Amino acid sequence: MADITISHLVKTYPGGTERATDDVSLDIADGDFTVLLGPSGCGKTTLLRMLAGLELPDSGSIAVGGKDVTYLPPNKRNMSMVFQSYAVFPHRKVRYNIGFGLSMAKKPKEEIDRKVAWAADLLQLGPYLDRLPAQLSGGQRQRVAVARAIVMDADVLLMDEPLSNLDALLRLNFRSELKKIVKDLKTTTVYVTHDQSEALSLGDRVAVMRKGQIAQLGDPLDVYDAPADRFVGGFIGSPPMNFIKAAVSGDGGALIVGDQRLRAPSLLQSYSSTDVLLGVRAENVAVDTQRSSGDVPGTVLVVEPMGSSILLTVEVEGQTIKVQAPPTFRTSPGSTIWLTFSPNSMRFYDSETAMALVAR
Amino acid sequence: MTVDSPPAPVQLDTPARPRRIPPAVLLIAPSIVFMALLLGWPVIQGVLQAFRSDEGFTLDFLTRMVEDPYFWPAVRNTLLLIVVMIPLQFAFAITMALLLRSNPRLNKVHFFVWAIPLALSDLAAGLVWLSIFNDRGYLNSVLTSLGLGSVPWLAYDNPTTLFLCVLVAEVWRSTSLVLVIVVSGLQGIPKDYDEAAQVFGATFWQRLRHVTLPLLKPSLQVALILRTILAFQTFAVAQALTGQNFPLVVGETYRWYTALQNPNVAAALALVILVASMLISVFYLRALRDKGQEGTR
């Protein structure tokens, strides 16, 4: 167990011109579960591989537990890793695979046996210890990969999209199992994923990455609730956050969306007469078939029942947004409904830079 | 009112369909005929030739072969060459393949250069090495210019240097075959296995022993069988370098057939090579069989 300090890490792949990681700095506290989240090509896997020592940075440094490991070979870093492809050795039995790291470290046989039995028990692999990976299902192979990683007493546990090759149901089940296992281990964990729901559900902290940089770092709920910029809001959440073009009135007291005027929160006082982007989550828009005060009319375009809710695509003042309605809500395409934006859940972004507005 | 259902089709007394030759057999038939005529028939002829004289079945040719003063030295030299050369070649080929895998600059050029001997005829290779090793060859010129004096590398009374010369030339000529097979085998192993082993603390040698070599086993097996069989047939290089001074089994076959004009004893010698090659192949296949994977088959 150890903390990780990443500072000013720059990496450009040979032959490439764009930086895979662009001056990334990140501090991870001892025992934290940090998720690196981002679309493909954002540099999250590169960052993880540099942590593991499988890639070397062009500049910058990585320290684990206060010790600089930037250029240390992977086998000297005392880390363990779960690979996206599992990388379970096909020529050896499950038992050997799980104990691989321990036997490479020349640990006594009793200790290896004990730990392998413990991990196999934890991951329900007991009956499969004497099988070859080819005789296991994908889910079981994934469990072997996790078992191999957790027996190691490593300083840091790295996971590279470990759930992405599992089918949807298995992924959901194993996700919560994995969260419990890692929580009990108390090992510092860095987890890479492109799946925003995985990131929100697993992480103590989420680092959303974009084009080699960290766009936002914070609690899962903070990142979801108050995205730092339009990219984060659009990447996290299903459906993604709605962004509506709006303007602040001259006295700063009202938000103008098309022909409609909404009461502006005090934050916007200092942004009078500026164009802004209004960001609001689908579930933070209340819908009604009747008009009441402060509502905005919209025309329903698409109705998608999701089971626990109904997803509506609504046109408001020429802009299309997604709205979540309770499952009992009855409407049909073409009808007019009334939307209420709750002031506390509205977020505002600069219309040029797409960064969140702050009071000034 | 009831509706009569149509009578169920009765298949009991339809006559059995005439056995037809499956299309697969028809498709491979031309190659079978071709192989039988061009390979099978000569093999049978060759085997018969070793045991048949005008008076019928005889072991005379076998006896003559064994009693020839060159026979046992030839067998000994061939075996010695195999035992020393094959491990050397595999060590070289695996090292070279691992070097190529580490993706050095001009990776492709290295591979191309290292594969050149594969394209060379063995007699040509033998002549190249003859120009190096002969008394006034390149090697001795270099030694002389360094003031070390020349060495009669290919002298008939110096069996050690004879053997070394043939060994060096053969290793140079035929390692590229192993290299090509090992490189293609390495390319088939996903990088993740090696990376996983690295992260889990394995050193280079541990990775080689526990991960790379076991995963490379199928390729090594192919290369081992091919190389051993081909090593039994080492001929042209040794012939060019040493003539009769370093007899090998195939060289003896050639001598009996051409110089001594006795195709029967030559056939007996060829038979020895055939049997040895078959035994070796069976041995390798059994020894290197993947014990763990039997369950999945």
Boltz contact constraints between the chains, C-beta under 6 A:
constraints:
  - contact:
      token1: [A, 52]
      token2: [B, 199]
      max_distance: 6.0
  - contact:
      token1: [A, 54]
      token2: [B, 195]
      max_distance: 6.0
  - contact:
      token1: [A, 74]
      token2: [B, 198]
      max_distance: 6.0
  - contact:
      token1: [A, 74]
      token2: [B, 199]
      max_distance: 6.0
  - contact:
      token1: [A, 75]
      token2: [B, 198]
      max_distance: 6.0
  - contact:
      token1: [A, 75]
      token2: [B, 201]
      max_distance: 6.0
  - contact:
      token1: [A, 75]
      token2: [B, 202]
      max_distance: 6.0
  - contact:
      token1: [A, 81]
      token2: [B, 199]
      max_distance: 6.0
  - contact:
      token1: [A, 83]
      token2: [B, 192]
      max_distance: 6.0
  - contact:
      token1: [A, 83]
      token2: [B, 196]
      max_distance: 6.0
  - contact:
      token1: [A, 85]
      token2: [B, 192]
      max_distance: 6.0
  - contact:
      token1: [A, 87]
      token2: [B, 192]
      max_distance: 6.0
  - contact:
      token1: [A, 87]
      token2: [B, 193]
      max_distance: 6.0
  - contact:
      token1: [A, 87]
      token2: [B, 196]
      max_distance: 6.0
  - contact:
      token1: [A, 91]
      token2: [B, 214]
      max_distance: 6.0
  - contact:
      token1: [A, 100]
      token2: [B, 200]
      max_distance: 6.0
  - contact:
      token1: [A, 101]
      token2: [B, 200]
      max_distance: 6.0
  - contact:
      token1: [A, 101]
      token2: [B, 201]
      max_distance: 6.0
  - contact:
      token1: [A, 104]
      token2: [B, 200]
      max_distance: 6.0
  - contact:
      token1: [A, 104]
      token2: [B, 201]
      max_distance: 6.0
  - contact:
      token1: [A, 104]
      token2: [B, 202]
      max_distance: 6.0
  - contact:
      token1: [A, 104]
      token2: [B, 206]
      max_distance: 6.0
  - contact:
      token1: [A, 105]
      token2: [B, 201]
      max_distance: 6.0
  - contact:
      token1: [A, 132]
      token2: [B, 292]
      max_distance: 6.0
  - contact:
      token1: [A, 134]
      token2: [B, 296]
      max_distance: 6.0
